[in-house]
Amino acid sequence: MARLTLISDNGYVIDKNTLQQTDKGYTGDAIEKLARFENLIEDLLNSQRQIPIELEILRNEGKTKSVRFRELMAKKITNANLLDLFKIYSL
């Protein structure tokens, strides 16, 4: 993955030639990458809200040993680890 940002004396910057101004703001590769990242975070957070609901349904059905239950638990832990990592980097 190629970096789109550069470190300068004032923090991070991107090459102004990679941005295009539109009537609603700016677009370009860095903006698109940021948007995909924000979508990832939203999806992880939504998933973390939905998983406990699905786990509770499986618990009520007595399916705590099922493959689906174990998959959901693994996904919950993986998502939590990713979110913790993003938090460490203040993302």
Z-matrix of the N, CA and C atoms (Angstrom, degrees):
N
C 1 1.441
C 2 1.526 1 108.64
N 3 1.275 2 115.85 1 123.71
C 4 1.463 3 120.84 2 179.20
C 5 1.524 4 109.94 3 -80.28
N 6 1.320 5 115.69 4 137.22
C 7 1.473 6 120.70 5 176.85
C 8 1.518 7 109.65 6 -71.84
N 9 1.305 8 115.19 7 143.83
C 10 1.460 9 121.38 8 175.62
C 11 1.515 10 111.28 9 -106.59
N 12 1.333 11 116.81 10 -13.36
C 13 1.457 12 120.46 11 -178.46
C 14 1.526 13 110.33 12 -108.71
N 15 1.320 14 114.06 13 153.54
C 16 1.455 15 121.74 14 176.60
C 17 1.520 16 108.40 15 -126.10
N 18 1.310 17 116.81 16 148.04
C 19 1.460 18 120.44 17 177.35
C 20 1.523 19 108.39 18 -87.84
N 21 1.330 20 115.68 19 131.10
C 22 1.462 21 121.15 20 176.82
C 23 1.519 22 108.33 21 -127.94
N 24 1.307 23 116.61 22 -179.19
C 25 1.466 24 121.39 23 177.62
C 26 1.526 25 112.12 24 -62.69
N 27 1.339 26 117.06 25 -25.32
C 28 1.467 27 122.23 26 -177.44
C 29 1.519 28 113.00 27 -101.15
N 30 1.310 29 118.82 28 14.19
C 31 1.465 30 121.66 29 -177.77
C 32 1.516 31 110.11 30 111.07
N 33 1.296 32 115.98 31 -147.30
C 34 1.462 33 121.04 32 -178.55
C 35 1.522 34 110.50 33 -91.95
N 36 1.321 35 115.71 34 143.34
C 37 1.465 36 121.68 35 178.29
C 38 1.526 37 108.36 36 -138.67
N 39 1.323 38 114.87 37 163.27
C 40 1.459 39 120.47 38 170.88
C 41 1.521 40 107.91 39 -124.99
N 42 1.295 41 115.22 40 155.61
C 43 1.468 42 120.98 41 178.50
C 44 1.524 43 108.47 42 -63.23
N 45 1.327 44 116.78 43 123.74
C 46 1.472 45 119.89 44 -176.38
C 47 1.520 46 112.16 45 -62.03
N 48 1.320 47 117.94 46 -20.31
C 49 1.465 48 120.73 47 178.48
C 50 1.527 49 112.39 48 -72.90
N 51 1.341 50 116.69 49 -12.41
C 52 1.463 51 119.51 50 178.95
C 53 1.523 52 112.01 51 -90.68
N 54 1.328 53 117.79 52 -3.57
C 55 1.462 54 122.49 53 178.50
C 56 1.522 55 110.48 54 -103.04
N 57 1.313 56 114.94 55 143.40
C 58 1.459 57 120.30 56 172.83
C 59 1.524 58 107.75 57 -123.51
N 60 1.326 59 115.91 58 130.08
C 61 1.456 60 119.88 59 178.62
C 62 1.514 61 109.78 60 -85.24
N 63 1.331 62 115.59 61 136.51
C 64 1.462 63 121.76 62 174.78
C 65 1.522 64 107.71 63 -120.84
N 66 1.316 65 116.85 64 179.29
C 67 1.461 66 119.57 65 179.77
C 68 1.536 67 111.90 66 -69.82
N 69 1.354 68 117.80 67 -15.13
C 70 1.464 69 121.02 68 -179.17
C 71 1.526 70 112.75 69 -107.23
N 72 1.305 71 118.03 70 -1.82
C 73 1.462 72 120.52 71 -178.85
C 74 1.515 73 110.71 72 146.78
N 75 1.327 74 115.32 73 -134.43
C 76 1.458 75 120.58 74 -177.04
C 77 1.521 76 110.12 75 -124.97
N 78 1.317 77 115.28 76 155.21
C 79 1.449 78 122.49 77 175.53
C 80 1.523 79 108.08 78 -140.49
N 81 1.291 80 116.35 79 168.73
C 82 1.454 81 121.55 80 -179.20
C 83 1.520 82 109.80 81 148.42
N 84 1.317 83 116.48 82 177.49
C 85 1.462 84 120.86 83 -175.69
C 86 1.524 85 112.75 84 -59.71
N 87 1.322 86 117.87 85 -42.63
C 88 1.466 87 120.40 86 -178.87
C 89 1.528 88 110.81 87 -65.31
N 90 1.314 89 117.39 88 -39.55
C 91 1.465 90 121.76 89 178.76
C 92 1.526 91 109.71 90 -65.81
N 93 1.334 92 116.75 91 -42.63
C 94 1.460 93 121.32 92 179.30
C 95 1.526 94 111.07 93 -63.60
N 96 1.329 95 116.61 94 -40.83
C 97 1.463 96 120.25 95 179.32
C 98 1.528 97 110.75 96 -66.27
N 99 1.321 98 116.94 97 -41.71
C 100 1.464 99 120.91 98 176.71
C 101 1.524 100 110.44 99 -60.60
N 102 1.323 101 117.12 100 -42.88
C 103 1.466 102 120.97 101 -179.56
C 104 1.533 103 110.33 102 -63.74
N 105 1.334 104 118.08 103 -41.87
C 106 1.463 105 120.39 104 178.10
C 107 1.523 106 110.62 105 -63.39
N 108 1.336 107 116.56 106 -38.89
C 109 1.458 108 120.45 107 178.19
C 110 1.525 109 110.76 108 -64.55
N 111 1.321 110 116.83 109 -44.88
C 112 1.467 111 120.53 110 178.70
C 113 1.528 112 110.82 111 -62.36
N 114 1.336 113 116.94 112 -37.65
C 115 1.465 114 120.52 113 176.58
C 116 1.527 115 110.55 114 -63.88
N 117 1.326 116 116.81 115 -39.80
C 118 1.464 117 121.15 116 177.51
C 119 1.522 118 110.83 117 -59.92
N 120 1.327 119 116.80 118 -48.03
C 121 1.462 120 120.76 119 -179.83
C 122 1.532 121 110.55 120 -60.66
N 123 1.320 122 117.76 121 -45.22
C 124 1.468 123 121.28 122 178.81
C 125 1.525 124 110.92 123 -60.11
N 126 1.340 125 116.88 124 -43.54
C 127 1.458 126 120.45 125 179.98
C 128 1.529 127 111.25 126 -64.54
N 129 1.333 128 117.11 127 -41.28
C 130 1.463 129 120.15 128 177.93
C 131 1.531 130 111.06 129 -62.61
N 132 1.324 131 116.81 130 -44.77
C 133 1.462 132 120.68 131 179.87
C 134 1.531 133 111.54 132 -64.71
N 135 1.333 134 117.09 133 -41.62
C 136 1.467 135 120.50 134 177.52
C 137 1.526 136 110.65 135 -63.64
N 138 1.307 137 116.15 136 -41.23
C 139 1.461 138 120.84 137 178.45
C 140 1.528 139 110.70 138 -62.94
N 141 1.332 140 116.72 139 -41.04
C 142 1.463 141 120.55 140 179.61
C 143 1.526 142 111.77 141 -65.47
N 144 1.320 143 117.37 142 -25.70
C 145 1.471 144 120.52 143 176.23
C 146 1.532 145 111.33 144 -80.76
N 147 1.332 146 116.46 145 -31.76
C 148 1.465 147 121.09 146 -176.12
C 149 1.534 148 112.63 147 -83.22
N 150 1.320 149 117.93 148 -34.99
C 151 1.463 150 121.36 149 -175.66
C 152 1.529 151 113.05 150 -57.17
N 153 1.341 152 119.64 151 -46.74
C 154 1.477 153 118.06 152 179.81
C 155 1.528 154 113.48 153 -59.48
N 156 1.314 155 116.91 154 -32.18
C 157 1.470 156 120.67 155 177.93
C 158 1.524 157 109.66 156 -64.95
N 159 1.345 158 115.84 157 -46.86
C 160 1.460 159 120.11 158 179.42
C 161 1.528 160 111.17 159 -65.49
N 162 1.333 161 116.98 160 -38.57
C 163 1.464 162 120.41 161 178.57
C 164 1.529 163 110.97 162 -63.89
N 165 1.316 164 116.13 163 -40.39
C 166 1.466 165 119.90 164 179.83
C 167 1.528 166 110.93 165 -63.93
N 168 1.314 167 116.97 166 -40.02
C 169 1.471 168 120.89 167 177.48
C 170 1.530 169 109.73 168 -61.08
N 171 1.323 170 116.42 169 -45.93
C 172 1.463 171 120.12 170 179.46
C 173 1.530 172 111.08 171 -64.79
N 174 1.335 173 117.19 172 -38.89
C 175 1.478 174 120.40 173 176.75
C 176 1.532 175 110.79 174 -60.20
N 177 1.331 176 115.31 175 -45.46
C 178 1.471 177 119.94 176 -179.98
C 179 1.526 178 112.35 177 -63.79
N 180 1.320 179 116.45 178 -27.32
C 181 1.467 180 121.24 179 177.69
C 182 1.526 181 111.80 180 -88.18
N 183 1.333 182 117.20 181 0.21
C 184 1.456 183 121.44 182 179.71
C 185 1.521 184 113.56 183 72.14
N 186 1.328 185 116.30 184 28.30
C 187 1.467 186 120.47 185 -175.83
C 188 1.531 187 112.21 186 -107.90
N 189 1.329 188 116.10 187 40.03
C 190 1.464 189 119.46 188 -178.19
C 191 1.526 190 112.95 189 -73.17
N 192 1.312 191 117.67 190 -12.21
C 193 1.472 192 121.02 191 177.78
C 194 1.523 193 111.93 192 -102.22
N 195 1.319 194 116.88 193 3.72
C 196 1.468 195 120.61 194 -176.60
C 197 1.521 196 111.17 195 -74.30
N 198 1.322 197 114.55 196 158.61
C 199 1.459 198 120.74 197 177.30
C 200 1.521 199 110.12 198 -61.22
N 201 1.315 200 117.47 199 -41.85
C 202 1.474 201 121.26 200 -178.81
C 203 1.528 202 110.93 201 -61.33
N 204 1.326 203 117.04 202 -43.45
C 205 1.460 204 120.92 203 179.01
C 206 1.526 205 110.14 204 -60.54
N 207 1.318 206 116.17 205 -45.39
C 208 1.470 207 120.47 206 -179.20
C 209 1.529 208 111.46 207 -66.91
N 210 1.321 209 116.47 208 -37.33
C 211 1.467 210 119.81 209 176.40
C 212 1.532 211 110.86 210 -62.47
N 213 1.315 212 116.11 211 -44.17
C 214 1.464 213 119.95 212 179.55
C 215 1.517 214 111.79 213 -64.45
N 216 1.328 215 117.09 214 -40.27
C 217 1.468 216 119.96 215 177.62
C 218 1.532 217 110.52 216 -63.02
N 219 1.330 218 116.72 217 -42.64
C 220 1.465 219 120.47 218 178.79
C 221 1.527 220 110.57 219 -64.19
N 222 1.328 221 116.40 220 -40.32
C 223 1.468 222 120.26 221 178.53
C 224 1.522 223 111.11 222 -65.09
N 225 1.322 224 116.29 223 -40.29
C 226 1.465 225 121.10 224 178.98
C 227 1.531 226 110.57 225 -61.59
N 228 1.316 227 116.79 226 -44.27
C 229 1.463 228 121.21 227 179.61
C 230 1.528 229 111.08 228 -67.50
N 231 1.320 230 117.01 229 -43.16
C 232 1.469 231 121.27 230 178.89
C 233 1.526 232 110.67 231 -62.07
N 234 1.331 233 116.41 232 -46.89
C 235 1.465 234 120.27 233 178.45
C 236 1.525 235 110.96 234 -60.11
N 237 1.330 236 116.41 235 -43.43
C 238 1.465 237 120.31 236 -179.95
C 239 1.529 238 110.76 237 -62.09
N 240 1.325 239 116.81 238 -40.30
C 241 1.466 240 120.02 239 178.20
C 242 1.525 241 111.50 240 -64.64
N 243 1.318 242 116.74 241 -41.94
C 244 1.471 243 119.98 242 177.62
C 245 1.523 244 110.68 243 -63.26
N 246 1.316 245 116.97 244 -46.15
C 247 1.467 246 120.27 245 179.84
C 248 1.523 247 111.29 246 -62.80
N 249 1.332 248 117.31 247 -37.81
C 250 1.466 249 120.49 248 176.15
C 251 1.523 250 111.12 249 -63.51
N 252 1.324 251 116.67 250 -41.45
C 253 1.463 252 120.67 251 178.52
C 254 1.526 253 110.65 252 -63.06
N 255 1.330 254 117.08 253 -43.51
C 256 1.459 255 120.27 254 177.80
C 257 1.527 256 110.68 255 -62.24
N 258 1.335 257 116.48 256 -37.65
C 259 1.468 258 120.83 257 179.25
C 260 1.529 259 110.67 258 -65.53
N 261 1.338 260 116.75 259 -39.45
C 262 1.458 261 120.78 260 178.20
C 263 1.525 262 111.13 261 -58.75
N 264 1.343 263 115.51 262 -37.50
C 265 1.465 264 120.57 263 179.46
C 266 1.536 265 112.31 264 -90.37
N 267 1.315 266 116.35 265 13.31
C 268 1.475 267 122.85 266 -179.98
C 269 1.526 268 112.35 267 55.71
N 270 1.303 269 115.25 268 41.51
C 271 1.452 270 120.34 269 177.67
C 272 1.514 271 107.71 270 -103.37
